[in-house]
């Protein structure tokens, strides 16, 4: 009995200790009323402390993964990880706003580093592209918590691939900006996936890595990264095997790319500049005022063509706009090139800028292929003028292909090669006359390796005021020449395989990109019908 009484006494003591007295509660209330600000602020969460750092690091890293001359390939794999982390630690719409601003800043940086004229069209394009690039991150933020882990991990990869594909469908920029694949042009094992999926496969893999890293970041587990690691290693292994065991074989043809000497080019530019601001411009200028400088360039190109043909070249390619002529003088310029092709017994591809008084284009951007008999096999007009820079009337986008003793030859002009749908052409050798500028020429030519892998053909890009290069159908560099490092005269010579190959991408087109769009739509519907986890 005594023990039970002691137990009851201890229980009352504990209860009394847990139950505050009325007096103590009153004193606490009075103290709080007298000092309303005495309560310490809630501690800042780690998420809030880290978001600004993630935004800063993610944006800074993205500046080196925009398809420009200062690209660092690994940066394209890092910045999505950081921005996705920022996105998941932020509110949905505020996170989307910061990521949109990061992409807009990267687009402006690309314009500046590439020395592209900044105007209303370019800025509007940057705003729109940044919005499209933000959509995958917004989709991840809104959907991932309503899906199971496996399908949730697919939201960002499918979104990145779909967004890159949409850019080529709805914008005039192609893959010139907004494609992660072009940042990986030197990674040939990885680049081989483009022969199956097109460029969208690279973006999918980069998105997969970002999603997986963030999943492991949230919930450390070796299982979280196993599937993505296996897929990435399989792609690299298959690409390496293709390069090692299935290199181009068979006969080759000697192809020479020639550009006019810098001295005659600069003299012509000075002459044309005098008429650039007048009504009708160069087209309306007196023939005697402009023809001598134009003829000097043509003669220089013809002399270089004779030299390379004598050295064994069977195909010679001139750059885009290599010949500049008034519309009335165009037949004479073409006749001189036809005569040279006939005398040298070669296939000759010439680029011509025709000045016309007809509005609104005031000219044409053409490429002609002439056979060894002097016959013009095609006259191709550029299908994609550079937005905000070129006012040519676009061509019909039909890529010409002719059969020759050196395989099937095809042709596009410069910026056309940034549009994968246009480049899906059954050819063995793709000729790409181009005309860039010092700050962008190298980066633009690097991207051509991707088109060669996608199409399964060798690609020759002769670039005046840029970097020229020849690639085989697996993206290997066969030859290269820098206009600004050749002492004023650029000539590139390469022995190019005469037989290409058919790729999966060439046969099925953008099926992978459409599948990513469909998968993203299906994931959205699934998330909407599932309760939030």
C-alpha positions in Angstrom: 0.0 0.0 0.0 2.8 2.4 0.9 4.5 1.7 -2.5 1.3 2.5 -4.3 0.9 5.8 -2.4 4.5 6.8 -3.4 3.8 5.9 -7.0 0.6 8.1 -7.0 2.6 11.0 -5.4 5.4 10.7 -8.1 2.8 10.6 -10.8 1.1 13.8 -9.5 4.6 15.5 -9.4 5.3 14.6 -13.0 1.9 15.8 -14.1 2.4 19.0 -12.3 5.8 19.5 -13.9 4.3 19.0 -17.4 1.4 21.3 -16.8 2.4 25.0 -16.7 0.7 27.1 -14.1 -1.7 29.9 -14.9 0.8 32.4 -13.6 3.6 31.2 -15.8 1.3 31.3 -18.9 0.2 34.8 -18.0 3.8 36.0 -17.6 4.8 34.5 -21.0 1.9 36.3 -22.7 2.7 39.6 -21.1 6.4 39.3 -22.1 5.4 38.5 -25.7 3.1 41.5 -25.8 5.7 43.8 -24.4 8.4 42.6 -26.8 6.6 41.7 -30.1 9.9 41.4 -32.0 11.8 39.5 -29.4 10.9 36.2 -31.1 14.0 35.1 -33.2 13.3 34.7 -37.0 12.8 31.3 -38.5 16.2 30.0 -39.7 16.8 30.1 -43.4 16.5 26.7 -45.0 19.4 25.2 -46.9 17.3 25.3 -50.0 16.9 29.1 -49.9 20.6 29.6 -49.2 21.7 27.4 -52.1 19.3 28.6 -54.9 21.3 31.8 -55.6 24.5 29.9 -55.8 23.0 27.3 -58.1 21.6 30.0 -60.3 25.0 31.7 -60.5 27.0 28.5 -61.2 24.4 27.1 -63.6 24.2 30.3 -65.7 28.0 30.7 -65.7 28.5 27.1 -66.8 25.9 27.4 -69.5 27.8 30.2 -71.2 30.3 27.7 -72.3 27.8 25.3 -73.8 25.9 27.4 -76.3 27.5 26.2 -79.6 30.0 29.1 -79.8 33.8 29.4 -80.1 34.4 29.2 -76.3 32.4 25.9 -75.8 33.6 23.4 -73.2 32.0 20.0 -73.9 31.7 19.0 -70.2 29.8 22.3 -69.4 26.8 21.0 -71.3 26.6 18.1 -68.9 27.0 20.2 -65.7 24.7 23.2 -66.1 21.4 21.2 -66.5 22.3 19.4 -63.2 22.6 22.8 -61.4 19.6 24.4 -63.0 17.4 21.4 -62.3 18.5 21.5 -58.7 17.6 25.2 -58.5 14.3 24.4 -60.1 13.4 21.7 -57.6 14.3 23.9 -54.6 12.2 26.8 -55.9 8.5 27.5 -56.4 7.4 26.3 -59.8 6.8 29.7 -61.5 9.6 31.6 -59.8 12.1 28.8 -60.6 10.9 28.8 -64.2 11.4 32.6 -64.3 15.0 32.3 -63.1 15.8 29.5 -65.6 14.3 31.5 -68.4 16.5 34.5 -67.5 19.5 32.2 -67.4 18.8 30.9 -70.9 18.2 34.4 -72.1 21.5 35.5 -70.7 23.2 32.6 -72.4 21.6 33.4 -75.7 22.7 37.1 -75.5 26.2 35.8 -74.6 26.3 33.6 -77.7 25.2 36.5 -79.9 28.0 38.7 -78.5 30.8 36.1 -78.6 29.8 35.2 -82.1 29.8 38.8 -83.2 26.3 38.5 -84.6 24.6 41.9 -85.1 22.2 42.5 -82.3 18.8 43.7 -83.6 15.1 43.3 -82.8 14.8 40.1 -84.7 17.8 38.5 -82.9 16.5 39.6 -79.5 13.0 38.4 -80.2 14.5 35.0 -81.2 16.6 34.9 -78.0 13.5 35.5 -75.9 11.5 32.8 -77.7 14.3 30.3 -77.6 14.8 30.8 -73.9 11.1 30.2 -73.3 11.2 26.9 -75.2 14.3 25.8 -73.4 12.7 26.5 -70.0 9.7 24.2 -70.7 11.5 21.0 -69.8 12.5 22.3 -66.4 9.0 23.6 -65.8 7.5 20.2 -66.8 9.9 18.5 -64.4 8.9 20.8 -61.5 5.2 20.3 -62.1 5.1 16.6 -62.8 7.9 14.8 -61.0 6.1 14.7 -57.6 3.0 13.1 -59.2 4.9 10.2 -60.8 6.6 7.1 -59.7 10.5 7.4 -59.7 11.1 5.6 -63.0 8.7 7.6 -65.2 9.6 10.8 -63.3 13.2 10.4 -64.4 12.1 10.6 -68.0 10.4 14.0 -67.8 13.5 16.1 -68.2 15.2 13.9 -70.9 12.1 13.7 -73.0 11.5 17.4 -72.5 15.0 18.5 -73.6 14.9 16.4 -76.8 11.3 17.6 -77.5 12.2 21.2 -76.9 15.3 21.0 -79.2 13.1 19.4 -81.9 10.4 22.1 -81.5 13.0 24.8 -82.0 13.8 23.5 -85.5 10.1 23.3 -86.3 8.8 26.7 -85.2 11.9 28.9 -85.4 14.2 30.0 -88.2 17.3 29.2 -86.2 17.6 25.4 -86.8 20.4 23.9 -84.7 22.5 27.1 -84.9 21.5 27.7 -81.3 19.7 25.6 -78.8 21.1 22.1 -79.6 23.2 20.4 -77.0 24.5 18.0 -79.6 26.6 20.6 -81.4 28.6 21.1 -78.1 29.8 17.5 -78.3 31.1 17.6 -81.9 34.6 16.3 -80.9 33.2 13.3 -78.9 32.9 10.9 -81.9 31.8 7.8 -79.9 28.9 9.8 -78.4 28.2 11.5 -81.7 27.4 8.2 -83.4 24.0 8.1 -81.7 23.0 10.9 -84.1 23.0 8.3 -86.9 20.0 6.6 -85.1 18.1 9.4 -83.2 19.3 12.5 -84.9 20.8 15.3 -82.8 17.9 14.9 -80.3 19.5 11.7 -78.8 22.4 13.7 -77.3 20.1 16.1 -75.6 18.1 13.2 -74.2 21.2 11.7 -72.7 22.3 15.0 -71.1 18.8 15.4 -69.7 18.9 11.9 -68.4 22.2 12.5 -66.5 20.8 15.7 -64.9 17.6 14.0 -63.8 19.5 11.0 -62.4 22.0 13.1 -60.5 19.2 15.1 -58.9 17.4 11.9 -58.0 20.5 10.5 -56.2 21.0 14.0 -54.6 17.5 13.8 -53.1 17.7 10.1 -52.1 21.2 8.6 -52.2 21.0 5.1 -53.8 23.1 3.2 -56.2 20.0 1.9 -57.9 19.0 5.5 -58.9 21.9 5.9 -61.2 22.3 2.4 -62.5 19.8 2.6 -65.5 21.1 5.9 -66.8 24.8 4.8 -66.4 24.0 1.6 -68.3 22.4 3.5 -71.1 25.2 6.1 -71.4 27.9 3.4 -71.4 26.0 1.4 -74.0 25.8 4.4 -76.3 29.5 5.1 -75.9 30.5 1.5 -76.4 28.4 1.1 -79.5 29.7 4.4 -80.9 33.3 3.3 -80.2 32.7 -0.1 -81.9 31.2 1.6 -85.0 34.3 3.8 -85.3 36.7 0.9 -84.8 35.1 -1.9 -86.8 33.1 0.0 -89.5 35.3 2.8 -90.9 34.7 4.0 -94.4 36.3 1.8 -97.0 36.8 1.7 -100.7 37.8 4.2 -103.3 38.3 7.9 -102.6 38.3 11.1 -104.7 40.5 14.1 -104.4 38.5 17.2 -103.6 39.9 20.7 -103.4 38.3 23.7 -101.8 39.6 27.1 -102.9 38.8 30.6 -101.8 39.9 33.9 -103.4 43.1 35.6 -102.2 42.5 38.0 -99.4 44.0 40.9 -101.4 41.4 40.7 -104.2 38.6 40.0 -101.7 39.4 43.1 -99.7 39.6 45.2 -102.8 36.2 44.0 -103.9 34.7 44.7 -100.5 36.0 48.3 -100.6 34.5 48.8 -104.1 31.1 47.4 -103.1 31.0 49.4 -99.9 30.8 52.7 -102.0 27.4 51.6 -103.4 25.9 49.8 -100.4 23.8 52.8 -99.2 22.6 54.1 -102.6 19.2 53.4 -104.2 19.5 50.0 -105.8 22.9 49.5 -104.3 25.4 47.5 -106.2 22.9 46.3 -108.7 22.3 49.8 -110.0 26.0 50.8 -109.9 27.8 51.6 -113.3 29.2 48.3 -114.6 32.6 50.0 -115.2 32.7 51.0 -111.5 32.4 47.4 -110.0 33.2 44.9 -112.8 37.0 45.2 -112.6 37.1 44.3 -108.9 34.6 41.4 -109.5 36.6 40.1 -112.4 39.8 40.1 -110.4 38.1 37.7 -107.8 36.8 35.4 -110.6 40.2 35.3 -112.3 41.9 34.4 -109.0 39.4 31.5 -108.4 39.8 30.2 -111.9 43.6 30.2 -111.5 43.3 28.3 -108.2 41.0 25.8 -109.9 43.4 25.2 -112.7 46.2 24.6 -110.2 44.3 22.1 -108.1 43.0 20.3 -111.2 46.5 19.9 -112.4 47.5 18.5 -109.0 44.8 15.7 -109.4 41.6 17.2 -107.9 38.5 15.7 -109.6 36.0 18.0 -107.7 36.7 21.6 -106.9 34.4 23.7 -104.6 34.3 27.4 -104.2 32.8 29.2 -101.1 29.4 30.8 -100.8 29.3 34.2 -102.6 32.7 33.5 -104.0 31.7 35.2 -107.2 29.8 38.5 -106.8 28.2 39.9 -109.9 25.4 42.1 -111.2 22.5 40.3 -112.6 23.3 41.4 -116.2 26.8 40.0 -115.8 25.9 36.7 -114.3 25.8 34.7 -117.6 29.4 35.8 -118.4 30.7 34.7 -115.0 29.0 31.3 -115.3 30.3 30.9 -118.9 33.9 31.4 -117.6 33.4 28.7 -114.9 31.9 26.3 -117.4 34.9 26.8 -119.8 37.3 26.1 -116.9 35.5 22.9 -115.8 35.5 21.7 -119.4 39.2 22.4 -119.9 40.3 20.9 -116.6 37.9 17.9 -116.9 36.5 18.4 -113.3 33.3 18.8 -111.4 33.2 22.4 -110.3 30.9 23.8 -107.6 30.7 27.6 -107.6 28.9 30.0 -105.2 27.4 33.2 -106.7 26.0 36.3 -105.1 23.8 37.9 -107.7 22.9 41.6 -107.2 19.5 42.5 -108.6 17.3 45.7 -108.6 14.2 43.6 -107.9 12.7 44.1 -104.5 12.5 42.9 -101.8 15.4 40.5 -102.1 17.6 42.6 -104.4 19.5 39.5 -105.3 20.1 35.7 -105.1 22.4 33.4 -103.2 23.1 30.5 -105.6 25.4 27.4 -106.0 25.9 25.8 -109.4 27.5 22.4 -110.1 29.2 22.1 -113.5 30.3 18.8 -114.9 33.5 18.0 -116.9 31.7 18.7 -120.2 30.8 22.2 -119.0 27.1 21.4 -118.4 25.3 23.0 -115.4 23.8 20.1 -113.5 22.0 22.2 -111.0 21.4 25.8 -109.8 20.5 25.7 -106.1 19.2 28.7 -104.2 19.8 29.0 -100.4 16.7 27.8 -98.6 17.4 29.4 -95.2 18.7 33.0 -95.2 20.1 34.1 -91.9 17.3 35.8 -89.9 17.8 39.5 -89.6 20.9 39.5 -91.8 20.1 38.1 -95.2 17.2 39.3 -97.4 17.5 36.7 -100.2 14.3 35.1 -101.4 14.5 31.6 -100.0 14.9 28.6 -102.4 12.4 25.8 -102.5 14.5 23.6 -100.1 14.8 20.8 -102.7 18.3 19.4 -102.2 19.8 18.5 -105.7 21.5 15.1 -106.1 23.3 13.8 -109.1 25.1 10.5 -109.8 28.7 10.8 -110.9 31.7 8.5 -111.1 32.5 9.7 -107.6 29.2 8.8 -106.0 26.1 10.8 -105.5 26.9 14.5 -105.1 24.5 16.8 -103.2 24.5 20.5 -102.3 23.2 23.0 -99.7 24.5 26.4 -98.8 26.0 27.4 -95.4 23.2 28.0 -92.9 21.0 25.3 -94.7 23.2 22.7 -93.0 21.8 23.7 -89.6 18.4 22.2 -90.4 18.4 18.4 -89.9 15.3 17.8 -92.0 16.8 19.5 -95.0 20.1 17.5 -94.6 18.3 14.1 -94.7 19.4 13.3 -98.3 20.5 10.1 -99.9 24.0 11.1 -101.0 27.6 10.0 -100.8 29.2 13.4 -100.7 27.5 16.6 -99.5 29.0 19.9 -100.8 28.5 22.9 -98.6 29.8 26.3 -99.8 29.8 28.7 -96.9 30.7 32.2 -96.0 31.1 33.0 -92.3 33.3 35.5 -90.3 36.3 35.2 -88.0 34.4 35.0 -84.7 31.9 32.3 -85.8 33.5 30.4 -88.7 35.2 27.8 -86.6 32.2 27.0 -84.4 29.9 26.9 -87.4 32.1 24.4 -89.3 32.5 22.2 -86.2 28.7 21.6 -86.2 28.9 20.2 -89.7 30.4 16.9 -88.3 27.0 16.2 -86.8 25.2 16.5 -90.2 27.7 14.1 -91.7 27.0 11.5 -89.0 23.2 11.9 -89.3 23.2 11.7 -93.1 25.8 8.9 -93.5 27.7 10.9 -96.1 31.0 12.7 -96.4 30.7 16.5 -96.1 32.9 19.2 -97.6 32.4 22.7 -96.2 34.5 25.3 -98.0 34.2 28.5 -95.9 35.4 31.9 -97.0 36.4 34.0 -94.0 36.1 31.0 -91.7 37.4 27.5 -91.2 36.9 24.9 -94.0 36.8 21.2 -93.2 36.1 17.8 -94.8 34.4 15.0 -92.8 33.7 11.4 -93.5 30.4 9.8 -92.7 31.4 9.1 -89.1 32.5 12.6 -88.3 36.2 12.2 -88.7 38.1 15.2 -89.9 39.8 14.5 -93.2 41.2 18.0 -93.8 40.9 21.5 -92.5 42.1 25.0 -93.4 41.7 28.3 -91.5 41.2 31.4 -93.8 42.9 33.6 -91.3 45.9 31.4 -90.7 46.9 30.6 -94.3 48.7 33.8 -95.3 45.9 35.2 -97.4 45.1 32.2 -99.6 43.0 29.3 -98.4 43.1 25.9 -100.1 41.9 22.7 -98.6 42.6 19.3 -100.2 41.1 16.0 -99.0 40.8 12.4 -100.2 37.1 11.7 -99.6 35.3 8.3 -99.7 33.1 8.0 -102.8 30.5 5.8 -101.1 28.5 6.8 -98.1 26.1 4.7 -96.0 22.5 4.6 -95.1 21.7 5.5 -91.5 18.7 4.7 -89.3 18.1 8.4 -88.9 18.0 8.8 -92.7 15.4 6.1 -92.9 13.1 6.9 -89.9 13.6 10.6 -89.7 12.6 12.4 -86.5 10.8 9.4 -85.1 12.8 9.6 -81.8 11.9 13.2 -81.4 8.2 12.5 -81.9 8.4 9.7 -79.5 9.9 12.1 -76.9 7.0 14.5 -77.5 4.5 11.7 -77.1 6.2 10.4 -74.0 6.1 13.9 -72.4 2.3 14.2 -73.3 1.7 10.7 -71.8 3.6 11.6 -68.6 1.6 14.8 -68.2 -1.7 12.9 -68.5 -0.5 10.3 -66.0 0.6 13.0 -63.5 -2.8 14.8 -63.8 -4.8 11.7 -63.0 -2.6 10.6 -60.1 -2.8 12.1 -56.7 0.1 14.2 -55.6 2.7 12.2 -53.6 
